[in-house]
Amino acid sequence: MIKRKDLFKPTFQKLDQLGYDYRLSKTHITDPGYRTLNANLKGQAQAKVTFRLGGCSWKMEAARKDAGQMPQEVKSGIFSGIFTVVINTILTALLLNYLEQGRRLAKAVDTDYLTSVMSRQAFDRDVSKYLEKHKGEPSVGALIDIDDFKYINDLYGHDAGYAALKTFAKVLEDNFGQLGKVCRNGGDEFAVFLKRMTMTEGRAIFKKLFRQKLTFSYQGKDYPYTISLGFEGASREELLNKADTALYAVKMTGKGTMAAYHPDMVKEGRAQQGFNLRDLAVNLPGAFFIYPADDGKILFANRELLRITGCSSMEVFIEFIGRKVKGLLAPEDYAEAVESCDQQVGDSDDAVGHMVKNPYFGEIYYVILSPKPEQK
């Protein structure tokens, strides 16, 4: 913890200036014999002082460079001063080290280990103190998360997800750090607190965030992503609770946007959001599949499509059609189906297709197979 040579360097320099050679030795907790730590004294010492510190014995020896004998009172005065300097130096170094370790520990507790923004604990503490001290002043709080963050982890791996979180944390710090406080709330969710800010002012500032092109870099490639944001102005408890409700209302109405809290927003939106969307797709009452426009490889097929094709599992289904959507459609219908999908929304005799742009997959076709009502 202490660099010994640096610690005693001022003492050694002072002795050298006064014309003395020196030798500093100490014992070890497990070894009573003295070991030299630093010295330019080769012969016998003319004076020495010993002391105990840290469970060890220390010994400082000195002799004049001209080998002359110093008076006893001079020896006593010099080494009394040396002893005081050494002890004060050690105690000062230990105290500074203790304070530094405490500062580092406090910073570690108050900082999110991954993104380097505030931890939720520090955010709650500082915001509560601020609101208590500035009662009546307007302020705005927001909860923000990355849309479809699970896609990033599933498609590119958790390292890519970490890159996205770190990048977005910096975006938030750059946008709001001077205006208030930013913390990572957990997972891909972040909290923002804006001081002395009305709801109207807050909305304008948040809009600037949505006008930015958001991307993160991973393995030399940039990937776009979108965010959702809910915000409210009130006490800390109301602020975050209502912002949370607003955020989930946004998530239920399309993501990629923001909304201020309104009493009509109900928390049941969280229950709806938490419902497993894969279960919804798998159990739709119609045959449904998804494939990218560039290669036509089917990414997803629901249970009804497997039943229609007589396949017991997705693996069997992929083997049956050869992975690509072309293997699912009759040759004579394929050209018409593709043309229909190219029109984004269209219908053939037995299909309805819709093309959307996905930030992770590119152009994606969603197709429902269902019998078209007979014309009367």
C-alpha positions as a Markdown table, in Angstrom:
| # | Residue | x | y | z |
|---|---|---|---|---|
| 1 | Met | 0.0 | 0.0 | 0.0 |
| 2 | Ile | 3.0 | 2.3 | 0.6 |
| 3 | Lys | 6.0 | 2.8 | -1.6 |
| 4 | Arg | 8.7 | 2.9 | 1.0 |
| 5 | Lys | 11.4 | 4.6 | -1.0 |
| 6 | Asp | 9.0 | 7.4 | -2.0 |
| 7 | Leu | 7.8 | 7.7 | 1.6 |
| 8 | Phe | 11.2 | 8.3 | 3.1 |
| 9 | Lys | 12.7 | 10.2 | 0.2 |
| 10 | Pro | 12.3 | 13.6 | 1.8 |
| 11 | Thr | 14.1 | 12.4 | 4.9 |
| 12 | Phe | 17.0 | 10.9 | 2.9 |
| 13 | Gln | 17.3 | 14.1 | 0.9 |
| 14 | Lys | 17.4 | 16.2 | 4.0 |
| 15 | Leu | 20.1 | 14.0 | 5.6 |
| 16 | Asp | 22.2 | 14.2 | 2.4 |
| 17 | Gln | 21.9 | 18.0 | 2.4 |
| 18 | Leu | 23.1 | 18.1 | 6.0 |
| 19 | Gly | 26.2 | 16.0 | 5.1 |
| 20 | Tyr | 25.1 | 12.6 | 6.5 |
| 21 | Asp | 25.1 | 9.1 | 5.1 |
| 22 | Tyr | 22.2 | 7.0 | 6.2 |
| 23 | Arg | 20.8 | 3.5 | 6.5 |
| 24 | Leu | 17.2 | 2.5 | 7.1 |
| 25 | Ser | 16.4 | -1.0 | 8.2 |
| 26 | Lys | 13.3 | -2.8 | 9.6 |
| 27 | Thr | 12.3 | -6.2 | 10.8 |
| 28 | His | 9.4 | -8.4 | 9.4 |
| 29 | Ile | 6.4 | -9.5 | 11.4 |
| 30 | Thr | 7.7 | -13.1 | 11.1 |
| 31 | Asp | 11.4 | -12.3 | 11.2 |
| 32 | Pro | 13.0 | -10.3 | 14.1 |
| 33 | Gly | 16.2 | -9.7 | 12.1 |
| 34 | Tyr | 16.8 | -6.2 | 10.5 |
| 35 | Arg | 16.8 | -6.0 | 6.8 |
| 36 | Thr | 18.1 | -2.9 | 5.0 |
| 37 | Leu | 15.5 | -1.0 | 3.0 |
| 38 | Asn | 17.6 | 1.9 | 1.7 |
| 39 | Ala | 21.2 | 3.1 | 2.5 |
| 40 | Asn | 24.3 | 4.9 | 1.4 |
| 41 | Leu | 26.1 | 4.4 | 4.7 |
| 42 | Lys | 28.7 | 1.6 | 4.3 |
| 43 | Gly | 30.5 | 1.9 | 7.6 |
| 44 | Gln | 29.5 | 2.2 | 11.3 |
| 45 | Ala | 26.8 | 4.5 | 12.3 |
| 46 | Gln | 27.6 | 7.4 | 14.6 |
| 47 | Ala | 24.0 | 7.6 | 15.8 |
| 48 | Lys | 20.8 | 5.6 | 15.5 |
| 49 | Val | 17.2 | 5.7 | 16.5 |
| 50 | Thr | 14.7 | 2.8 | 16.7 |
| 51 | Phe | 10.9 | 2.7 | 16.9 |
| 52 | Arg | 8.0 | 0.3 | 16.5 |
| 53 | Leu | 5.3 | 0.7 | 13.8 |
| 54 | Gly | 2.9 | -1.7 | 12.1 |
| 55 | Gly | 4.1 | -4.7 | 14.2 |
| 56 | Cys | 7.7 | -4.2 | 13.1 |
| 57 | Ser | 10.9 | -2.6 | 14.5 |
| 58 | Trp | 12.4 | 0.2 | 12.4 |
| 59 | Lys | 16.0 | 1.5 | 12.7 |
| 60 | Met | 17.5 | 4.7 | 11.2 |
| 61 | Glu | 21.3 | 5.0 | 11.4 |
| 62 | Ala | 23.5 | 8.0 | 10.2 |
| 63 | Ala | 27.1 | 9.1 | 10.1 |
| 64 | Arg | 28.7 | 12.3 | 8.9 |
| 65 | Lys | 30.2 | 12.0 | 5.4 |
| 66 | Asp | 33.5 | 13.5 | 6.7 |
| 67 | Ala | 33.5 | 10.8 | 9.4 |
| 68 | Gly | 33.8 | 13.4 | 12.1 |
| 69 | Gln | 32.3 | 12.9 | 15.5 |
| 70 | Met | 29.2 | 15.0 | 16.3 |
| 71 | Pro | 28.4 | 16.2 | 19.8 |
| 72 | Gln | 25.9 | 14.1 | 21.7 |
| 73 | Glu | 23.4 | 17.0 | 22.0 |
| 74 | Val | 23.6 | 17.5 | 18.2 |
| 75 | Lys | 23.0 | 13.8 | 17.6 |
| 76 | Ser | 20.1 | 13.8 | 20.0 |
| 77 | Gly | 18.5 | 16.9 | 18.4 |
| 78 | Ile | 19.0 | 15.6 | 14.8 |
| 79 | Phe | 17.6 | 12.2 | 15.4 |
| 80 | Ser | 14.8 | 13.5 | 17.5 |
| 81 | Gly | 13.8 | 15.6 | 14.5 |
| 82 | Ile | 14.4 | 12.6 | 12.1 |
| 83 | Phe | 12.2 | 10.4 | 14.3 |
| 84 | Thr | 9.4 | 13.0 | 14.3 |
| 85 | Val | 9.6 | 13.5 | 10.5 |
| 86 | Val | 9.5 | 9.8 | 9.8 |
| 87 | Ile | 6.5 | 9.1 | 12.1 |
| 88 | Asn | 4.6 | 12.1 | 10.7 |
| 89 | Thr | 5.4 | 11.1 | 7.2 |
| 90 | Ile | 4.2 | 7.5 | 7.7 |
| 91 | Leu | 1.0 | 8.6 | 9.5 |
| 92 | Thr | 0.2 | 11.1 | 6.8 |
| 93 | Ala | 0.7 | 8.6 | 4.1 |
| 94 | Leu | -1.5 | 6.0 | 5.9 |
| 95 | Leu | -4.2 | 8.6 | 6.4 |
| 96 | Leu | -4.1 | 9.8 | 2.8 |
| 97 | Asn | -4.3 | 6.2 | 1.6 |
| 98 | Tyr | -7.3 | 5.5 | 3.9 |
| 99 | Leu | -9.1 | 8.5 | 2.6 |
| 100 | Glu | -8.3 | 7.6 | -1.0 |
| 101 | Gln | -9.6 | 4.1 | -0.5 |
| 102 | Gly | -12.8 | 5.4 | 1.1 |
| 103 | Arg | -13.3 | 7.8 | -1.8 |
| 104 | Arg | -12.8 | 5.0 | -4.3 |
| 105 | Leu | -15.2 | 2.7 | -2.5 |
| 106 | Ala | -17.9 | 5.5 | -2.3 |
| 107 | Lys | -17.5 | 6.1 | -6.0 |
| 108 | Ala | -17.8 | 2.4 | -6.8 |
| 109 | Val | -21.1 | 2.2 | -4.9 |
| 110 | Asp | -22.4 | 5.3 | -6.5 |
| 111 | Thr | -21.5 | 4.3 | -10.1 |
| 112 | Asp | -23.0 | 1.7 | -12.4 |
| 113 | Tyr | -20.1 | -0.7 | -13.1 |
| 114 | Leu | -21.0 | -1.2 | -16.7 |
| 115 | Thr | -22.0 | 2.2 | -18.1 |
| 116 | Ser | -20.2 | 4.5 | -15.6 |
| 117 | Val | -23.3 | 6.6 | -15.0 |
| 118 | Met | -24.9 | 6.9 | -11.5 |
| 119 | Ser | -26.2 | 3.8 | -9.8 |
| 120 | Arg | -29.9 | 3.7 | -8.9 |
| 121 | Gln | -29.0 | 3.9 | -5.2 |
| 122 | Ala | -27.0 | 7.2 | -5.7 |
| 123 | Phe | -29.7 | 8.6 | -8.0 |
| 124 | Asp | -32.5 | 8.0 | -5.5 |
| 125 | Arg | -30.4 | 9.5 | -2.7 |
| 126 | Asp | -29.4 | 12.7 | -4.6 |
| 127 | Val | -32.8 | 13.3 | -6.2 |
| 128 | Ser | -34.6 | 12.9 | -2.9 |
| 129 | Lys | -32.2 | 15.4 | -1.2 |
| 130 | Tyr | -32.6 | 17.9 | -4.1 |
| 131 | Leu | -36.4 | 17.7 | -4.0 |
| 132 | Glu | -36.4 | 18.1 | -0.3 |
| 133 | Lys | -34.2 | 21.2 | -0.5 |
| 134 | His | -36.0 | 22.7 | -3.4 |
| 135 | Lys | -39.7 | 22.2 | -2.6 |
| 136 | Gly | -42.0 | 23.9 | -5.0 |
| 137 | Glu | -39.5 | 24.1 | -7.9 |
| 138 | Pro | -40.5 | 22.4 | -11.1 |
| 139 | Ser | -38.5 | 19.3 | -12.2 |
| 140 | Val | -39.0 | 16.5 | -14.6 |
| 141 | Gly | -38.1 | 12.8 | -14.4 |
| 142 | Ala | -38.1 | 10.2 | -17.2 |
| 143 | Leu | -37.6 | 6.5 | -17.7 |
| 144 | Ile | -36.0 | 5.5 | -21.0 |
| 145 | Asp | -35.2 | 2.1 | -22.4 |
| 146 | Ile | -33.8 | 0.6 | -25.6 |
| 147 | Asp | -36.5 | -1.0 | -27.8 |
| 148 | Asp | -36.2 | -4.7 | -28.4 |
| 149 | Phe | -33.0 | -4.9 | -26.4 |
| 150 | Lys | -33.4 | -8.7 | -26.3 |
| 151 | Tyr | -33.0 | -8.8 | -30.1 |
| 152 | Ile | -29.5 | -7.3 | -29.7 |
| 153 | Asn | -28.4 | -9.9 | -27.2 |
| 154 | Asp | -30.0 | -12.7 | -29.2 |
| 155 | Leu | -28.7 | -11.7 | -32.6 |
| 156 | Tyr | -25.2 | -10.5 | -31.8 |
| 157 | Gly | -24.4 | -11.7 | -28.3 |
| 158 | His | -24.2 | -10.1 | -24.9 |
| 159 | Asp | -21.0 | -8.2 | -25.7 |
| 160 | Ala | -23.0 | -6.3 | -28.4 |
| 161 | Gly | -25.7 | -5.6 | -25.7 |
| 162 | Tyr | -23.0 | -4.2 | -23.4 |
| 163 | Ala | -21.7 | -2.0 | -26.2 |
| 164 | Ala | -25.3 | -0.7 | -26.8 |
| 165 | Leu | -25.8 | 0.1 | -23.1 |
| 166 | Lys | -22.4 | 1.9 | -22.8 |
| 167 | Thr | -23.1 | 3.9 | -26.0 |
| 168 | Phe | -26.6 | 4.9 | -24.9 |
| 169 | Ala | -25.4 | 5.8 | -21.4 |
| 170 | Lys | -22.9 | 8.3 | -23.0 |
| 171 | Val | -25.7 | 9.7 | -25.2 |
| 172 | Leu | -27.8 | 10.4 | -22.1 |
| 173 | Glu | -24.9 | 11.8 | -20.1 |
| 174 | Asp | -24.0 | 14.1 | -23.0 |
| 175 | Asn | -27.6 | 15.3 | -23.4 |
| 176 | Phe | -28.7 | 15.6 | -19.8 |
| 177 | Gly | -25.6 | 15.4 | -17.5 |
| 178 | Gln | -25.3 | 19.2 | -17.2 |
| 179 | Leu | -29.1 | 19.6 | -16.7 |
| 180 | Gly | -29.6 | 17.1 | -13.9 |
| 181 | Lys | -28.8 | 13.4 | -13.2 |
| 182 | Val | -28.6 | 10.2 | -15.2 |
| 183 | Cys | -28.6 | 6.7 | -13.8 |
| 184 | Arg | -29.0 | 3.1 | -15.0 |
| 185 | Asn | -32.1 | 1.8 | -13.5 |
| 186 | Gly | -31.4 | -1.8 | -14.3 |
| 187 | Gly | -31.2 | -3.9 | -17.5 |
| 188 | Asp | -31.6 | -1.6 | -20.5 |
| 189 | Glu | -33.6 | 1.0 | -18.6 |
| 190 | Phe | -32.2 | 4.4 | -17.6 |
| 191 | Ala | -33.6 | 7.2 | -15.4 |
| 192 | Val | -33.1 | 10.9 | -16.0 |
| 193 | Phe | -33.9 | 13.8 | -13.6 |
| 194 | Leu | -33.9 | 17.4 | -14.9 |
| 195 | Lys | -33.6 | 20.2 | -12.4 |
| 196 | Arg | -35.6 | 23.4 | -12.5 |
| 197 | Met | -37.5 | 22.2 | -15.6 |
| 198 | Thr | -41.2 | 22.5 | -16.5 |
| 199 | Met | -43.0 | 19.7 | -18.4 |
| 200 | Thr | -43.0 | 21.8 | -21.5 |
| 201 | Glu | -39.3 | 22.5 | -21.3 |
| 202 | Gly | -38.7 | 18.8 | -20.6 |
| 203 | Arg | -40.7 | 17.7 | -23.6 |
| 204 | Ala | -38.7 | 20.0 | -25.9 |
| 205 | Ile | -35.4 | 18.7 | -24.6 |
| 206 | Phe | -36.5 | 15.1 | -24.9 |
| 207 | Lys | -37.6 | 15.7 | -28.5 |
| 208 | Lys | -34.0 | 16.7 | -29.3 |
| 209 | Leu | -32.9 | 13.3 | -28.2 |
| 210 | Phe | -35.3 | 11.6 | -30.6 |
| 211 | Arg | -34.0 | 13.7 | -33.5 |
| 212 | Gln | -30.6 | 12.1 | -33.1 |
| 213 | Lys | -29.6 | 9.1 | -35.0 |
| 214 | Leu | -28.9 | 6.4 | -32.4 |
| 215 | Thr | -26.3 | 3.7 | -33.3 |
| 216 | Phe | -23.8 | 1.6 | -31.4 |
| 217 | Ser | -20.6 | 0.0 | -32.8 |
| 218 | Tyr | -19.7 | -3.6 | -32.4 |
| 219 | Gln | -16.9 | -5.4 | -34.1 |
| 220 | Gly | -16.3 | -2.6 | -36.5 |
| 221 | Lys | -19.9 | -2.3 | -37.6 |
| 222 | Asp | -22.6 | 0.3 | -36.7 |
| 223 | Tyr | -26.1 | -0.9 | -35.7 |
| 224 | Pro | -29.1 | 1.4 | -35.3 |
| 225 | Tyr | -31.5 | 1.2 | -32.4 |
| 226 | Thr | -34.6 | 3.1 | -31.1 |
| 227 | Ile | -35.7 | 4.1 | -27.7 |
| 228 | Ser | -39.0 | 4.7 | -25.8 |
| 229 | Leu | -39.4 | 7.3 | -23.1 |
| 230 | Gly | -42.0 | 8.2 | -20.5 |
| 231 | Phe | -41.8 | 11.4 | -18.4 |
| 232 | Glu | -43.5 | 13.2 | -15.6 |
| 233 | Gly | -42.9 | 16.1 | -13.1 |
| 234 | Ala | -43.5 | 15.6 | -9.4 |
| 235 | Ser | -41.9 | 14.3 | -6.2 |
| 236 | Arg | -39.3 | 11.5 | -6.6 |
| 237 | Glu | -41.8 | 8.7 | -5.9 |
| 238 | Glu | -44.5 | 10.1 | -8.1 |
| 239 | Leu | -42.1 | 11.2 | -10.7 |
| 240 | Leu | -40.6 | 7.8 | -11.4 |
| 241 | Asn | -43.8 | 5.8 | -10.8 |
| 242 | Lys | -45.7 | 7.9 | -13.3 |
| 243 | Ala | -42.8 | 8.0 | -15.7 |
| 244 | Asp | -42.8 | 4.2 | -15.5 |
| 245 | Thr | -46.5 | 4.1 | -16.3 |
| 246 | Ala | -46.0 | 6.4 | -19.3 |
| 247 | Leu | -43.0 | 4.4 | -20.5 |
| 248 | Tyr | -45.1 | 1.2 | -20.6 |
| 249 | Ala | -47.9 | 3.0 | -22.3 |
| 250 | Val | -45.5 | 4.0 | -25.0 |
| 251 | Lys | -44.2 | 0.4 | -25.3 |
| 252 | Met | -47.8 | -0.8 | -25.9 |
| 253 | Thr | -48.4 | 1.7 | -28.7 |
| 254 | Gly | -45.5 | 1.1 | -31.0 |
| 255 | Lys | -42.2 | 2.0 | -29.2 |
| 256 | Gly | -39.6 | 4.4 | -30.6 |
| 257 | Thr | -41.4 | 7.5 | -29.2 |
| 258 | Met | -42.1 | 9.3 | -26.0 |
| 259 | Ala | -45.2 | 10.3 | -23.9 |
| 260 | Ala | -45.9 | 12.3 | -20.8 |
| 261 | Tyr | -47.9 | 10.7 | -18.0 |
| 262 | His | -51.7 | 11.0 | -18.2 |
| 263 | Pro | -54.2 | 9.7 | -15.6 |
| 264 | Asp | -55.9 | 7.6 | -18.3 |
| 265 | Met | -52.7 | 5.5 | -18.6 |
| 266 | Val | -53.2 | 2.4 | -16.6 |
| 267 | Lys | -50.5 | 0.2 | -15.1 |
| 268 | Glu | -52.1 | -2.9 | -16.7 |
| 269 | Gly | -50.0 | -2.0 | -19.7 |
| 270 | Arg | -47.1 | -3.6 | -17.9 |
| 271 | Ala | -49.0 | -6.9 | -17.6 |
| 272 | Gln | -49.8 | -6.7 | -21.3 |
| 273 | Gln | -46.2 | -5.9 | -22.1 |
| 274 | Gly | -45.0 | -8.7 | -19.9 |
| 275 | Phe | -47.1 | -11.3 | -21.8 |
| 276 | Asn | -44.9 | -13.5 | -23.8 |
| 277 | Leu | -45.1 | -12.1 | -27.4 |
| 278 | Arg | -43.8 | -15.3 | -28.8 |
| 279 | Asp | -46.7 | -17.1 | -27.2 |
| 280 | Leu | -49.0 | -14.7 | -29.1 |
| 281 | Ala | -47.4 | -15.4 | -32.4 |
| 282 | Val | -47.2 | -19.1 | -32.0 |
| 283 | Asn | -50.8 | -19.4 | -31.1 |
| 284 | Leu | -52.4 | -17.1 | -33.6 |
| 285 | Pro | -55.5 | -18.6 | -35.1 |
| 286 | Gly | -54.0 | -18.6 | -38.6 |
| 287 | Ala | -50.9 | -19.8 | -40.4 |
| 288 | Phe | -48.2 | -17.1 | -39.9 |
| 289 | Phe | -44.5 | -16.8 | -40.9 |
| 290 | Ile | -41.7 | -14.3 | -41.2 |
| 291 | Tyr | -38.8 | -14.0 | -43.6 |
| 292 | Pro | -36.3 | -11.4 | -44.7 |
| 293 | Ala | -36.5 | -9.9 | -48.2 |
| 294 | Asp | -32.9 | -10.4 | -49.0 |
| 295 | Asp | -32.6 | -14.2 | -48.8 |
| 296 | Gly | -36.1 | -15.6 | -48.3 |
| 297 | Lys | -35.1 | -17.8 | -45.4 |
| 298 | Ile | -37.9 | -18.3 | -43.0 |
| 299 | Leu | -37.1 | -16.9 | -39.5 |
| 300 | Phe | -40.3 | -17.9 | -37.7 |
| 301 | Ala | -43.4 | -20.1 | -38.3 |
| 302 | Asn | -46.2 | -20.4 | -35.9 |
| 303 | Arg | -48.0 | -23.6 | -34.7 |
| 304 | Glu | -50.9 | -23.4 | -37.1 |
| 305 | Leu | -48.5 | -23.3 | -40.1 |
| 306 | Leu | -46.7 | -26.4 | -38.8 |
| 307 | Arg | -50.1 | -28.1 | -38.4 |
| 308 | Ile | -51.2 | -27.3 | -41.9 |
| 309 | Thr | -48.0 | -28.6 | -43.4 |
| 310 | Gly | -48.1 | -31.7 | -41.2 |
| 311 | Cys | -44.8 | -31.0 | -39.5 |
| 312 | Ser | -44.3 | -31.9 | -35.8 |
| 313 | Ser | -41.6 | -29.3 | -35.1 |
| 314 | Met | -39.8 | -26.3 | -36.5 |
| 315 | Glu | -36.9 | -28.5 | -37.4 |
| 316 | Val | -39.1 | -30.9 | -39.4 |
| 317 | Phe | -40.8 | -27.9 | -41.1 |
| 318 | Ile | -37.4 | -26.4 | -42.1 |
| 319 | Glu | -36.3 | -29.7 | -43.5 |
| 320 | Phe | -39.6 | -30.1 | -45.4 |
| 321 | Ile | -39.5 | -26.7 | -47.2 |
| 322 | Gly | -35.7 | -26.4 | -47.5 |
| 323 | Arg | -35.6 | -23.4 | -45.2 |
| 324 | Lys | -36.7 | -20.9 | -47.8 |
| 325 | Val | -40.2 | -19.5 | -48.4 |
| 326 | Lys | -40.1 | -20.7 | -52.0 |
| 327 | Gly | -40.4 | -24.2 | -50.7 |
| 328 | Leu | -43.6 | -23.4 | -49.0 |
| 329 | Leu | -45.6 | -22.0 | -52.0 |
| 330 | Ala | -46.7 | -23.8 | -55.0 |
| 331 | Pro | -44.5 | -23.0 | -58.0 |
| 332 | Glu | -47.4 | -21.6 | -60.0 |
| 333 | Asp | -48.3 | -19.2 | -57.1 |
| 334 | Tyr | -44.8 | -18.1 | -56.1 |
| 335 | Ala | -44.4 | -15.2 | -58.6 |
| 336 | Glu | -47.8 | -13.8 | -57.6 |
| 337 | Ala | -47.1 | -14.1 | -53.9 |
| 338 | Val | -43.8 | -12.3 | -54.2 |
| 339 | Glu | -45.4 | -9.5 | -56.3 |
| 340 | Ser | -48.1 | -9.1 | -53.6 |
| 341 | Cys | -45.5 | -8.8 | -50.9 |
| 342 | Asp | -43.4 | -6.4 | -52.9 |
| 343 | Gln | -46.4 | -4.1 | -52.8 |
| 344 | Gln | -46.1 | -4.2 | -49.0 |
| 345 | Val | -49.8 | -4.8 | -48.4 |
| 346 | Gly | -51.6 | -7.0 | -50.8 |
| 347 | Asp | -53.4 | -10.3 | -51.1 |
| 348 | Ser | -53.2 | -13.3 | -53.4 |
| 349 | Asp | -55.6 | -16.2 | -53.4 |
| 350 | Asp | -54.4 | -17.5 | -50.0 |
| 351 | Ala | -51.9 | -15.0 | -48.5 |
| 352 | Val | -51.7 | -11.5 | -47.0 |
| 353 | Gly | -48.2 | -10.0 | -46.7 |
| 354 | His | -46.8 | -6.9 | -45.1 |
| 355 | Met | -43.2 | -5.6 | -45.4 |
| 356 | Val | -41.6 | -3.5 | -42.6 |
| 357 | Lys | -38.1 | -2.3 | -42.0 |
| 358 | Asn | -36.6 | -3.8 | -38.9 |
| 359 | Pro | -33.4 | -2.1 | -37.4 |
| 360 | Tyr | -31.8 | -5.5 | -36.9 |
| 361 | Phe | -33.0 | -7.7 | -39.7 |
| 362 | Gly | -33.5 | -5.1 | -42.5 |
| 363 | Glu | -36.6 | -5.5 | -44.7 |
| 364 | Ile | -38.8 | -8.2 | -43.2 |
| 365 | Tyr | -42.0 | -9.8 | -44.6 |
| 366 | Tyr | -44.8 | -10.8 | -42.3 |
| 367 | Val | -47.2 | -13.2 | -44.1 |
| 368 | Ile | -50.5 | -14.7 | -43.0 |
| 369 | Leu | -51.9 | -17.7 | -44.9 |
| 370 | Ser | -55.6 | -17.8 | -44.8 |
| 371 | Pro | -58.4 | -18.8 | -47.3 |
| 372 | Lys | -59.8 | -15.8 | -49.1 |
| 373 | Pro | -63.6 | -15.5 | -48.8 |
| 374 | Glu | -65.3 | -16.9 | -51.9 |
| 375 | Gln | -66.8 | -14.3 | -54.2 |
| 376 | Lys | -70.6 | -14.3 | -54.4 |
